[in-house]
Amino acid sequence: MYLYQKKSDKMHQQKIFETIRKRRMLLKVTQEDLSELSGVGLRTLKALELGKTNPTLETLTKLAEVLGLELKLEIKKPKL
């Protein structure tokens, strides 16, 4: 299952990627180290930080765990 399949959610997706990159840099963790610690491929991580991939929830969970971040799922109410 992929997150953010709608184009309208691209902005939210970019915010997530930016948060991951900023947190990684704040902790002074290289992309290579984060890749190794999280089990997420280096190519995937690099593409994610550049906003060129559509990560799975599993990938985001692995990265968040290593970086000390928390993922929250929000279900929007349908517009009637």
PDB file of N, CA, C and O in Angstrom:
ATOM      1  N   MET A   1       0.837  -1.177   0.000  1.00  0.00           N
ATOM      2  CA  MET A   1       0.000   0.000   0.000  1.00  0.00           C
ATOM      3  C   MET A   1       0.882   1.239   0.000  1.00  0.00           C
ATOM      4  O   MET A   1       1.796   1.347   0.817  1.00  0.00           O
ATOM      5  N   TYR A   2       0.624   2.160  -0.891  1.00  0.00           N
ATOM      6  CA  TYR A   2       1.392   3.390  -0.963  1.00  0.00           C
ATOM      7  C   TYR A   2       0.593   4.547  -0.395  1.00  0.00           C
ATOM      8  O   TYR A   2      -0.628   4.611  -0.544  1.00  0.00           O
ATOM      9  N   LEU A   3       1.294   5.456   0.255  1.00  0.00           N
ATOM     10  CA  LEU A   3       0.678   6.656   0.785  1.00  0.00           C
ATOM     11  C   LEU A   3       0.643   7.732  -0.284  1.00  0.00           C
ATOM     12  O   LEU A   3       1.461   7.735  -1.204  1.00  0.00           O
ATOM     13  N   TYR A   4      -0.281   8.618  -0.162  1.00  0.00           N
ATOM     14  CA  TYR A   4      -0.337   9.817  -0.989  1.00  0.00           C
ATOM     15  C   TYR A   4      -0.379   9.527  -2.484  1.00  0.00           C
ATOM     16  O   TYR A   4       0.504   9.950  -3.230  1.00  0.00           O
ATOM     17  N   GLN A   5      -1.374   8.831  -2.903  1.00  0.00           N
ATOM     18  CA  GLN A   5      -1.488   8.535  -4.319  1.00  0.00           C
ATOM     19  C   GLN A   5      -2.161   9.674  -5.078  1.00  0.00           C
ATOM     20  O   GLN A   5      -2.098   9.699  -6.307  1.00  0.00           O
ATOM     21  N   LYS A   6      -2.797  10.609  -4.395  1.00  0.00           N
ATOM     22  CA  LYS A   6      -3.436  11.733  -5.054  1.00  0.00           C
ATOM     23  C   LYS A   6      -2.428  12.861  -5.230  1.00  0.00           C
ATOM     24  O   LYS A   6      -1.572  13.077  -4.372  1.00  0.00           O
ATOM     25  N   LYS A   7      -2.532  13.566  -6.325  1.00  0.00           N
ATOM     26  CA  LYS A   7      -1.639  14.692  -6.582  1.00  0.00           C
ATOM     27  C   LYS A   7      -1.836  15.802  -5.559  1.00  0.00           C
ATOM     28  O   LYS A   7      -0.891  16.523  -5.240  1.00  0.00           O
ATOM     29  N   SER A   8      -3.048  15.946  -5.042  1.00  0.00           N
ATOM     30  CA  SER A   8      -3.334  17.004  -4.073  1.00  0.00           C
ATOM     31  C   SER A   8      -2.584  16.805  -2.763  1.00  0.00           C
ATOM     32  O   SER A   8      -2.420  17.746  -1.987  1.00  0.00           O
ATOM     33  N   ASP A   9      -2.134  15.594  -2.519  1.00  0.00           N
ATOM     34  CA  ASP A   9      -1.409  15.306  -1.286  1.00  0.00           C
ATOM     35  C   ASP A   9       0.100  15.459  -1.445  1.00  0.00           C
ATOM     36  O   ASP A   9       0.850  15.182  -0.508  1.00  0.00           O
ATOM     37  N   LYS A  10       0.550  15.893  -2.609  1.00  0.00           N
ATOM     38  CA  LYS A  10       1.980  16.039  -2.877  1.00  0.00           C
ATOM     39  C   LYS A  10       2.650  16.969  -1.862  1.00  0.00           C
ATOM     40  O   LYS A  10       3.785  16.727  -1.451  1.00  0.00           O
ATOM     41  N   MET A  11       1.948  18.029  -1.460  1.00  0.00           N
ATOM     42  CA  MET A  11       2.501  18.977  -0.502  1.00  0.00           C
ATOM     43  C   MET A  11       2.738  18.312   0.851  1.00  0.00           C
ATOM     44  O   MET A  11       3.761  18.552   1.492  1.00  0.00           O
ATOM     45  N   HIS A  12       1.804  17.483   1.282  1.00  0.00           N
ATOM     46  CA  HIS A  12       1.961  16.772   2.554  1.00  0.00           C
ATOM     47  C   HIS A  12       3.120  15.780   2.468  1.00  0.00           C
ATOM     48  O   HIS A  12       3.892  15.624   3.414  1.00  0.00           O
ATOM     49  N   GLN A  13       3.225  15.129   1.345  1.00  0.00           N
ATOM     50  CA  GLN A  13       4.301  14.169   1.124  1.00  0.00           C
ATOM     51  C   GLN A  13       5.651  14.877   1.204  1.00  0.00           C
ATOM     52  O   GLN A  13       6.571  14.379   1.853  1.00  0.00           O
ATOM     53  N   GLN A  14       5.777  16.019   0.562  1.00  0.00           N
ATOM     54  CA  GLN A  14       7.029  16.760   0.567  1.00  0.00           C
ATOM     55  C   GLN A  14       7.400  17.197   1.978  1.00  0.00           C
ATOM     56  O   GLN A  14       8.578  17.215   2.334  1.00  0.00           O
ATOM     57  N   LYS A  15       6.399  17.548   2.784  1.00  0.00           N
ATOM     58  CA  LYS A  15       6.651  17.951   4.172  1.00  0.00           C
ATOM     59  C   LYS A  15       7.222  16.781   4.976  1.00  0.00           C
ATOM     60  O   LYS A  15       8.110  16.969   5.808  1.00  0.00           O
ATOM     61  N   ILE A  16       6.717  15.594   4.730  1.00  0.00           N
ATOM     62  CA  ILE A  16       7.222  14.398   5.412  1.00  0.00           C
ATOM     63  C   ILE A  16       8.680  14.166   5.026  1.00  0.00           C
ATOM     64  O   ILE A  16       9.519  13.914   5.891  1.00  0.00           O
ATOM     65  N   PHE A  17       8.984  14.251   3.742  1.00  0.00           N
ATOM     66  CA  PHE A  17      10.346  14.031   3.268  1.00  0.00           C
ATOM     67  C   PHE A  17      11.300  15.064   3.856  1.00  0.00           C
ATOM     68  O   PHE A  17      12.421  14.739   4.249  1.00  0.00           O
ATOM     69  N   GLU A  18      10.843  16.307   3.910  1.00  0.00           N
ATOM     70  CA  GLU A  18      11.665  17.383   4.465  1.00  0.00           C
ATOM     71  C   GLU A  18      11.924  17.155   5.954  1.00  0.00           C
ATOM     72  O   GLU A  18      13.029  17.400   6.437  1.00  0.00           O
ATOM     73  N   THR A  19      10.919  16.690   6.671  1.00  0.00           N
ATOM     74  CA  THR A  19      11.063  16.404   8.097  1.00  0.00           C
ATOM     75  C   THR A  19      12.093  15.301   8.320  1.00  0.00           C
ATOM     76  O   THR A  19      12.924  15.396   9.223  1.00  0.00           O
ATOM     77  N   ILE A  20      12.037  14.267   7.507  1.00  0.00           N
ATOM     78  CA  ILE A  20      12.992  13.160   7.626  1.00  0.00           C
ATOM     79  C   ILE A  20      14.413  13.660   7.363  1.00  0.00           C
ATOM     80  O   ILE A  20      15.339  13.342   8.110  1.00  0.00           O
ATOM     81  N   ARG A  21      14.575  14.432   6.312  1.00  0.00           N
ATOM     82  CA  ARG A  21      15.909  14.953   5.972  1.00  0.00           C
ATOM     83  C   ARG A  21      16.448  15.873   7.064  1.00  0.00           C
ATOM     84  O   ARG A  21      17.608  15.761   7.461  1.00  0.00           O
ATOM     85  N   LYS A  22      15.604  16.782   7.545  1.00  0.00           N
ATOM     86  CA  LYS A  22      16.043  17.720   8.588  1.00  0.00           C
ATOM     87  C   LYS A  22      16.408  16.989   9.880  1.00  0.00           C
ATOM     88  O   LYS A  22      17.398  17.323  10.531  1.00  0.00           O
ATOM     89  N   ARG A  23      15.609  16.000  10.243  1.00  0.00           N
ATOM     90  CA  ARG A  23      15.877  15.235  11.466  1.00  0.00           C
ATOM     91  C   ARG A  23      17.189  14.463  11.321  1.00  0.00           C
ATOM     92  O   ARG A  23      17.992  14.412  12.253  1.00  0.00           O
ATOM     93  N   ARG A  24      17.397  13.871  10.164  1.00  0.00           N
ATOM     94  CA  ARG A  24      18.633  13.131   9.913  1.00  0.00           C
ATOM     95  C   ARG A  24      19.835  14.056  10.051  1.00  0.00           C
ATOM     96  O   ARG A  24      20.840  13.696  10.663  1.00  0.00           O
ATOM     97  N   MET A  25      19.723  15.234   9.484  1.00  0.00           N
ATOM     98  CA  MET A  25      20.827  16.186   9.549  1.00  0.00           C
ATOM     99  C   MET A  25      21.035  16.712  10.971  1.00  0.00           C
ATOM    100  O   MET A  25      22.174  16.902  11.399  1.00  0.00           O
ATOM    101  N   LEU A  26      19.955  16.945  11.697  1.00  0.00           N
ATOM    102  CA  LEU A  26      20.039  17.401  13.077  1.00  0.00           C
ATOM    103  C   LEU A  26      20.782  16.383  13.942  1.00  0.00           C
ATOM    104  O   LEU A  26      21.576  16.744  14.811  1.00  0.00           O
ATOM    105  N   LEU A  27      20.508  15.114  13.686  1.00  0.00           N
ATOM    106  CA  LEU A  27      21.162  14.035  14.439  1.00  0.00           C
ATOM    107  C   LEU A  27      22.551  13.704  13.897  1.00  0.00           C
ATOM    108  O   LEU A  27      23.256  12.857  14.445  1.00  0.00           O
ATOM    109  N   LYS A  28      22.935  14.383  12.814  1.00  0.00           N
ATOM    110  CA  LYS A  28      24.234  14.173  12.176  1.00  0.00           C
ATOM    111  C   LYS A  28      24.425  12.715  11.747  1.00  0.00           C
ATOM    112  O   LYS A  28      25.467  12.102  11.975  1.00  0.00           O
ATOM    113  N   VAL A  29      23.384  12.198  11.125  1.00  0.00           N
ATOM    114  CA  VAL A  29      23.390  10.831  10.608  1.00  0.00           C
ATOM    115  C   VAL A  29      23.488  10.927   9.089  1.00  0.00           C
ATOM    116  O   VAL A  29      22.716  11.654   8.464  1.00  0.00           O
ATOM    117  N   THR A  30      24.405  10.218   8.504  1.00  0.00           N
ATOM    118  CA  THR A  30      24.530  10.223   7.046  1.00  0.00           C
ATOM    119  C   THR A  30      23.412   9.381   6.433  1.00  0.00           C
ATOM    120  O   THR A  30      22.781   8.569   7.109  1.00  0.00           O
ATOM    121  N   GLN A  31      23.187   9.591   5.158  1.00  0.00           N
ATOM    122  CA  GLN A  31      22.207   8.765   4.454  1.00  0.00           C
ATOM    123  C   GLN A  31      22.622   7.303   4.503  1.00  0.00           C
ATOM    124  O   GLN A  31      21.781   6.417   4.654  1.00  0.00           O
ATOM    125  N   GLU A  32      23.896   7.058   4.379  1.00  0.00           N
ATOM    126  CA  GLU A  32      24.400   5.682   4.410  1.00  0.00           C
ATOM    127  C   GLU A  32      24.114   5.024   5.758  1.00  0.00           C
ATOM    128  O   GLU A  32      23.678   3.874   5.816  1.00  0.00           O
ATOM    129  N   ASP A  33      24.365   5.766   6.848  1.00  0.00           N
ATOM    130  CA  ASP A  33      24.114   5.220   8.188  1.00  0.00           C
ATOM    131  C   ASP A  33      22.625   4.990   8.425  1.00  0.00           C
ATOM    132  O   ASP A  33      22.231   3.965   8.983  1.00  0.00           O
ATOM    133  N   LEU A  34      21.798   5.945   7.999  1.00  0.00           N
ATOM    134  CA  LEU A  34      20.358   5.791   8.178  1.00  0.00           C
ATOM    135  C   LEU A  34      19.844   4.601   7.383  1.00  0.00           C
ATOM    136  O   LEU A  34      18.978   3.860   7.848  1.00  0.00           O
ATOM    137  N   SER A  35      20.372   4.425   6.206  1.00  0.00           N
ATOM    138  CA  SER A  35      19.997   3.288   5.384  1.00  0.00           C
ATOM    139  C   SER A  35      20.318   1.980   6.100  1.00  0.00           C
ATOM    140  O   SER A  35      19.491   1.070   6.164  1.00  0.00           O
ATOM    141  N   GLU A  36      21.518   1.905   6.630  1.00  0.00           N
ATOM    142  CA  GLU A  36      21.948   0.682   7.322  1.00  0.00           C
ATOM    143  C   GLU A  36      21.142   0.449   8.598  1.00  0.00           C
ATOM    144  O   GLU A  36      20.719  -0.675   8.868  1.00  0.00           O
ATOM    145  N   LEU A  37      20.930   1.496   9.377  1.00  0.00           N
ATOM    146  CA  LEU A  37      20.216   1.357  10.650  1.00  0.00           C
ATOM    147  C   LEU A  37      18.738   1.023  10.468  1.00  0.00           C
ATOM    148  O   LEU A  37      18.155   0.303  11.278  1.00  0.00           O
ATOM    149  N   SER A  38      18.140   1.544   9.405  1.00  0.00           N
ATOM    150  CA  SER A  38      16.701   1.362   9.199  1.00  0.00           C
ATOM    151  C   SER A  38      16.353   0.160   8.332  1.00  0.00           C
ATOM    152  O   SER A  38      15.234  -0.350   8.385  1.00  0.00           O
ATOM    153  N   GLY A  39      17.317  -0.290   7.536  1.00  0.00           N
ATOM    154  CA  GLY A  39      17.024  -1.373   6.613  1.00  0.00           C
ATOM    155  C   GLY A  39      16.367  -0.880   5.328  1.00  0.00           C
ATOM    156  O   GLY A  39      15.888  -1.680   4.524  1.00  0.00           O
ATOM    157  N   VAL A  40      16.347   0.428   5.137  1.00  0.00           N
ATOM    158  CA  VAL A  40      15.799   1.026   3.912  1.00  0.00           C
ATOM    159  C   VAL A  40      16.967   1.212   2.948  1.00  0.00           C
ATOM    160  O   VAL A  40      18.013   1.733   3.334  1.00  0.00           O
ATOM    161  N   GLY A  41      16.797   0.795   1.718  1.00  0.00           N
ATOM    162  CA  GLY A  41      17.867   0.893   0.737  1.00  0.00           C
ATOM    163  C   GLY A  41      18.350   2.332   0.553  1.00  0.00           C
ATOM    164  O   GLY A  41      17.567   3.279   0.632  1.00  0.00           O
ATOM    165  N   LEU A  42      19.636   2.476   0.310  1.00  0.00           N
ATOM    166  CA  LEU A  42      20.226   3.797   0.138  1.00  0.00           C
ATOM    167  C   LEU A  42      19.610   4.525  -1.049  1.00  0.00           C
ATOM    168  O   LEU A  42      19.326   5.720  -0.961  1.00  0.00           O
ATOM    169  N   ARG A  43      19.404   3.830  -2.144  1.00  0.00           N
ATOM    170  CA  ARG A  43      18.767   4.459  -3.318  1.00  0.00           C
ATOM    171  C   ARG A  43      17.367   4.958  -2.981  1.00  0.00           C
ATOM    172  O   ARG A  43      16.970   6.047  -3.395  1.00  0.00           O
ATOM    173  N   THR A  44      16.631   4.160  -2.232  1.00  0.00           N
ATOM    174  CA  THR A  44      15.277   4.538  -1.826  1.00  0.00           C
ATOM    175  C   THR A  44      15.315   5.774  -0.939  1.00  0.00           C
ATOM    176  O   THR A  44      14.528   6.702  -1.125  1.00  0.00           O
ATOM    177  N   LEU A  45      16.223   5.785   0.016  1.00  0.00           N
ATOM    178  CA  LEU A  45      16.353   6.918   0.926  1.00  0.00           C
ATOM    179  C   LEU A  45      16.718   8.195   0.184  1.00  0.00           C
ATOM    180  O   LEU A  45      16.142   9.253   0.436  1.00  0.00           O
ATOM    181  N   LYS A  46      17.669   8.095  -0.725  1.00  0.00           N
ATOM    182  CA  LYS A  46      18.074   9.271  -1.499  1.00  0.00           C
ATOM    183  C   LYS A  46      16.918   9.784  -2.350  1.00  0.00           C
ATOM    184  O   LYS A  46      16.684  10.991  -2.415  1.00  0.00           O
ATOM    185  N   ALA A  47      16.200   8.885  -2.999  1.00  0.00           N
ATOM    186  CA  ALA A  47      15.054   9.272  -3.814  1.00  0.00           C
ATOM    187  C   ALA A  47      13.960   9.899  -2.949  1.00  0.00           C
ATOM    188  O   ALA A  47      13.314  10.863  -3.360  1.00  0.00           O
ATOM    189  N   LEU A  48      13.756   9.354  -1.764  1.00  0.00           N
ATOM    190  CA  LEU A  48      12.751   9.874  -0.843  1.00  0.00           C
ATOM    191  C   LEU A  48      13.076  11.313  -0.445  1.00  0.00           C
ATOM    192  O   LEU A  48      12.205  12.182  -0.483  1.00  0.00           O
ATOM    193  N   GLU A  49      14.312  11.557  -0.071  1.00  0.00           N
ATOM    194  CA  GLU A  49      14.701  12.908   0.349  1.00  0.00           C
ATOM    195  C   GLU A  49      14.609  13.909  -0.794  1.00  0.00           C
ATOM    196  O   GLU A  49      14.458  15.108  -0.557  1.00  0.00           O
ATOM    197  N   LEU A  50      14.697  13.434  -2.019  1.00  0.00           N
ATOM    198  CA  LEU A  50      14.559  14.309  -3.182  1.00  0.00           C
ATOM    199  C   LEU A  50      13.107  14.418  -3.651  1.00  0.00           C
ATOM    200  O   LEU A  50      12.805  15.159  -4.587  1.00  0.00           O
ATOM    201  N   GLY A  51      12.210  13.676  -2.994  1.00  0.00           N
ATOM    202  CA  GLY A  51      10.799  13.704  -3.368  1.00  0.00           C
ATOM    203  C   GLY A  51      10.504  12.968  -4.651  1.00  0.00           C
ATOM    204  O   GLY A  51       9.537  13.280  -5.346  1.00  0.00           O
ATOM    205  N   LYS A  52      11.335  11.987  -4.973  1.00  0.00           N
ATOM    206  CA  LYS A  52      11.184  11.263  -6.242  1.00  0.00           C
ATOM    207  C   LYS A  52      10.669   9.840  -6.069  1.00  0.00           C
ATOM    208  O   LYS A  52      10.820   9.010  -6.965  1.00  0.00           O
ATOM    209  N   THR A  53      10.072   9.560  -4.938  1.00  0.00           N
ATOM    210  CA  THR A  53       9.547   8.221  -4.706  1.00  0.00           C
ATOM    211  C   THR A  53       8.254   8.308  -3.917  1.00  0.00           C
ATOM    212  O   THR A  53       7.953   9.339  -3.316  1.00  0.00           O
ATOM    213  N   ASN A  54       7.513   7.254  -3.919  1.00  0.00           N
ATOM    214  CA  ASN A  54       6.266   7.164  -3.185  1.00  0.00           C
ATOM    215  C   ASN A  54       6.429   6.026  -2.170  1.00  0.00           C
ATOM    216  O   ASN A  54       6.125   4.874  -2.484  1.00  0.00           O
ATOM    217  N   PRO A  55       6.903   6.335  -0.960  1.00  0.00           N
ATOM    218  CA  PRO A  55       7.261   5.284  -0.008  1.00  0.00           C
ATOM    219  C   PRO A  55       6.056   4.545   0.564  1.00  0.00           C
ATOM    220  O   PRO A  55       4.944   5.070   0.614  1.00  0.00           O
ATOM    221  N   THR A  56       6.307   3.339   0.982  1.00  0.00           N
ATOM    222  CA  THR A  56       5.282   2.561   1.671  1.00  0.00           C
ATOM    223  C   THR A  56       5.237   3.004   3.128  1.00  0.00           C
ATOM    224  O   THR A  56       6.158   3.650   3.628  1.00  0.00           O
ATOM    225  N   LEU A  57       4.166   2.649   3.784  1.00  0.00           N
ATOM    226  CA  LEU A  57       4.031   2.929   5.220  1.00  0.00           C
ATOM    227  C   LEU A  57       5.140   2.210   5.987  1.00  0.00           C
ATOM    228  O   LEU A  57       5.653   2.732   6.977  1.00  0.00           O
ATOM    229  N   GLU A  58       5.501   1.035   5.537  1.00  0.00           N
ATOM    230  CA  GLU A  58       6.574   0.269   6.182  1.00  0.00           C
ATOM    231  C   GLU A  58       7.903   1.030   6.114  1.00  0.00           C
ATOM    232  O   GLU A  58       8.631   1.091   7.105  1.00  0.00           O
ATOM    233  N   THR A  59       8.218   1.600   4.968  1.00  0.00           N
ATOM    234  CA  THR A  59       9.453   2.371   4.809  1.00  0.00           C
ATOM    235  C   THR A  59       9.459   3.572   5.734  1.00  0.00           C
ATOM    236  O   THR A  59      10.448   3.822   6.423  1.00  0.00           O
ATOM    237  N   LEU A  60       8.358   4.322   5.756  1.00  0.00           N
ATOM    238  CA  LEU A  60       8.275   5.491   6.629  1.00  0.00           C
ATOM    239  C   LEU A  60       8.376   5.105   8.098  1.00  0.00           C
ATOM    240  O   LEU A  60       8.988   5.822   8.890  1.00  0.00           O
ATOM    241  N   THR A  61       7.784   3.986   8.461  1.00  0.00           N
ATOM    242  CA  THR A  61       7.835   3.516   9.842  1.00  0.00           C
ATOM    243  C   THR A  61       9.270   3.173  10.247  1.00  0.00           C
ATOM    244  O   THR A  61       9.702   3.525  11.344  1.00  0.00           O
ATOM    245  N   LYS A  62       9.995   2.503   9.388  1.00  0.00           N
ATOM    246  CA  LYS A  62      11.387   2.152   9.676  1.00  0.00           C
ATOM    247  C   LYS A  62      12.241   3.398   9.888  1.00  0.00           C
ATOM    248  O   LYS A  62      13.034   3.462  10.828  1.00  0.00           O
ATOM    249  N   LEU A  63      12.075   4.388   9.011  1.00  0.00           N
ATOM    250  CA  LEU A  63      12.853   5.621   9.118  1.00  0.00           C
ATOM    251  C   LEU A  63      12.474   6.399  10.376  1.00  0.00           C
ATOM    252  O   LEU A  63      13.347   6.899  11.085  1.00  0.00           O
ATOM    253  N   ALA A  64      11.187   6.501  10.650  1.00  0.00           N
ATOM    254  CA  ALA A  64      10.718   7.234  11.827  1.00  0.00           C
ATOM    255  C   ALA A  64      11.251   6.606  13.109  1.00  0.00           C
ATOM    256  O   ALA A  64      11.643   7.317  14.035  1.00  0.00           O
ATOM    257  N   GLU A  65      11.267   5.290  13.165  1.00  0.00           N
ATOM    258  CA  GLU A  65      11.754   4.589  14.356  1.00  0.00           C
ATOM    259  C   GLU A  65      13.211   4.927  14.639  1.00  0.00           C
ATOM    260  O   GLU A  65      13.563   5.223  15.781  1.00  0.00           O
ATOM    261  N   VAL A  66      14.049   4.889  13.636  1.00  0.00           N
ATOM    262  CA  VAL A  66      15.476   5.172  13.792  1.00  0.00           C
ATOM    263  C   VAL A  66      15.705   6.641  14.153  1.00  0.00           C
ATOM    264  O   VAL A  66      16.594   6.960  14.942  1.00  0.00           O
ATOM    265  N   LEU A  67      14.900   7.528  13.572  1.00  0.00           N
ATOM    266  CA  LEU A  67      15.088   8.963  13.779  1.00  0.00           C
ATOM    267  C   LEU A  67      14.362   9.506  15.007  1.00  0.00           C
ATOM    268  O   LEU A  67      14.455  10.696  15.308  1.00  0.00           O
ATOM    269  N   GLY A  68      13.645   8.645  15.713  1.00  0.00           N
ATOM    270  CA  GLY A  68      12.925   9.087  16.905  1.00  0.00           C
ATOM    271  C   GLY A  68      11.718   9.948  16.567  1.00  0.00           C
ATOM    272  O   GLY A  68      11.355  10.848  17.325  1.00  0.00           O
ATOM    273  N   LEU A  69      11.102   9.672  15.436  1.00  0.00           N
ATOM    274  CA  LEU A  69       9.911  10.397  15.015  1.00  0.00           C
ATOM    275  C   LEU A  69       8.687   9.515  15.215  1.00  0.00           C
ATOM    276  O   LEU A  69       8.805   8.301  15.381  1.00  0.00           O
ATOM    277  N   GLU A  70       7.524  10.130  15.197  1.00  0.00           N
ATOM    278  CA  GLU A  70       6.279   9.399  15.372  1.00  0.00           C
ATOM    279  C   GLU A  70       5.389   9.627  14.162  1.00  0.00           C
ATOM    280  O   GLU A  70       5.188  10.763  13.734  1.00  0.00           O
ATOM    281  N   LEU A  71       4.859   8.548  13.616  1.00  0.00           N
ATOM    282  CA  LEU A  71       3.905   8.646  12.511  1.00  0.00           C
ATOM    283  C   LEU A  71       2.494   8.611  13.091  1.00  0.00           C
ATOM    284  O   LEU A  71       2.187   7.822  13.985  1.00  0.00           O
ATOM    285  N   LYS A  72       1.653   9.480  12.562  1.00  0.00           N
ATOM    286  CA  LYS A  72       0.258   9.493  12.986  1.00  0.00           C
ATOM    287  C   LYS A  72      -0.607   9.360  11.748  1.00  0.00           C
ATOM    288  O   LYS A  72      -0.327   9.970  10.716  1.00  0.00           O
ATOM    289  N   LEU A  73      -1.636   8.579  11.850  1.00  0.00           N
ATOM    290  CA  LEU A  73      -2.568   8.392  10.750  1.00  0.00           C
ATOM    291  C   LEU A  73      -3.829   9.168  11.056  1.00  0.00           C
ATOM    292  O   LEU A  73      -4.440   8.986  12.109  1.00  0.00           O
ATOM    293  N   GLU A  74      -4.216  10.027  10.145  1.00  0.00           N
ATOM    294  CA  GLU A  74      -5.418  10.821  10.311  1.00  0.00           C
ATOM    295  C   GLU A  74      -6.401  10.443   9.209  1.00  0.00           C
ATOM    296  O   GLU A  74      -6.068  10.498   8.025  1.00  0.00           O
ATOM    297  N   ILE A  75      -7.581  10.071   9.595  1.00  0.00           N
ATOM    298  CA  ILE A  75      -8.608   9.730   8.633  1.00  0.00           C
ATOM    299  C   ILE A  75      -9.548  10.910   8.508  1.00  0.00           C
ATOM    300  O   ILE A  75     -10.195  11.321   9.471  1.00  0.00           O
ATOM    301  N   LYS A  76      -9.609  11.442   7.306  1.00  0.00           N
ATOM    302  CA  LYS A  76     -10.450  12.606   7.074  1.00  0.00           C
ATOM    303  C   LYS A  76     -11.893  12.182   6.901  1.00  0.00           C
ATOM    304  O   LYS A  76     -12.189  11.131   6.332  1.00  0.00           O
ATOM    305  N   LYS A  77     -12.786  13.022   7.403  1.00  0.00           N
ATOM    306  CA  LYS A  77     -14.195  12.764   7.225  1.00  0.00           C
ATOM    307  C   LYS A  77     -14.585  13.107   5.791  1.00  0.00           C
ATOM    308  O   LYS A  77     -14.139  14.121   5.253  1.00  0.00           O
ATOM    309  N   PRO A  78     -15.406  12.278   5.175  1.00  0.00           N
ATOM    310  CA  PRO A  78     -15.793  12.577   3.791  1.00  0.00           C
ATOM    311  C   PRO A  78     -16.667  13.830   3.728  1.00  0.00           C
ATOM    312  O   PRO A  78     -17.483  14.100   4.610  1.00  0.00           O
ATOM    313  N   LYS A  79     -16.456  14.583   2.642  1.00  0.00           N
ATOM    314  CA  LYS A  79     -17.285  15.763   2.421  1.00  0.00           C
ATOM    315  C   LYS A  79     -18.610  15.312   1.816  1.00  0.00           C
ATOM    316  O   LYS A  79     -18.645  14.565   0.838  1.00  0.00           O
ATOM    317  N   LEU A  80     -19.676  15.774   2.409  1.00  0.00           N
ATOM    318  CA  LEU A  80     -21.008  15.380   1.914  1.00  0.00           C
ATOM    319  C   LEU A  80     -21.665  16.521   1.185  1.00  0.00           C
ATOM    320  O   LEU A  80     -22.787  16.379   0.700  1.00  0.00           O
TER     321      LEU A  80
END
